[in-house]
């Protein structure tokens, strides 16, 4: 699902937790977008959850703890 956010580097966050994503019961897969484009620069808040290089023109953060996402959303949700 996509959610609007008010972050200096992104205006939307995608949060996914289906069986084919990088997630489990306590984590989710996330990605960020700005003006409908993938944000491939690393957001400092989730640096430890992403590979060093983007996958082409995308960047996905895997196995991000739900509590960390909730704290981020509390701070940056619109």
N, C-alpha and C positions, 0 to 999 in steps of 0.2 A: 504494500500500500504506500502511496505517496502522501506526505504531509508537508504543508508549508512551514518554513522556519525563517527566522530573522537572524541569520549568521553572516558575518562579513564575507565568507567565502562561498556561501550557498543559500539558495532560497527554497529548496525542497530536499527532503530526505526520503529515501525509499527504505522501508523496513520489511524484510521477508523472513518467514520461518517455515517454509514448506519442506517436504522431505528431500528435495533436490537442491536445497540451499546449504550454505556454510553456517549451519545452526544446529542447536539441540534444544533440550527442554529449558535451559537457562540462558541461552544465547540466541542472537539473531544475526542475519546478514544485512548490512546496510550499504547504501551508496548515496552520493550527494549530487545535486544538479543546480545549475545556475542558468537562468534564462533558457530552460529546456535542454541544456547541454550537460554532459557528464563533467563533473569536477574531478580532474585527474591529479591536481595538487593534493598533497596529504593534509587533511585537517588535523591540527595538533592534538585535539581531544581524543583521536582514535589512532594515532600513529602506530601503536604497537599491534594493531589488528589488520595491517595491510602489508602486502609484499612491497619490497623496495621499489619496484618499477610497475607502472600501470600496465594493464593487459590491453595493449593497443590504445584505443581512445576511451577506455573505461577504467574505473578503479572501484573495487569492491572490498569492503571490510568484513572479514568473516569471524564468526564465533565471538561477537561482541556481547558482553554480559548485558542482560536486559536491564539491570539496575543502573548501569552506566548510560544506556540509551535513555532511560527514564529521567535521569539527572540532566542530561543534555537537553532533552525536550522541555523540561521544566524551565531551563534557562533560556532557550532559544525559540520555543514555539510561539506562534502568533496568536 
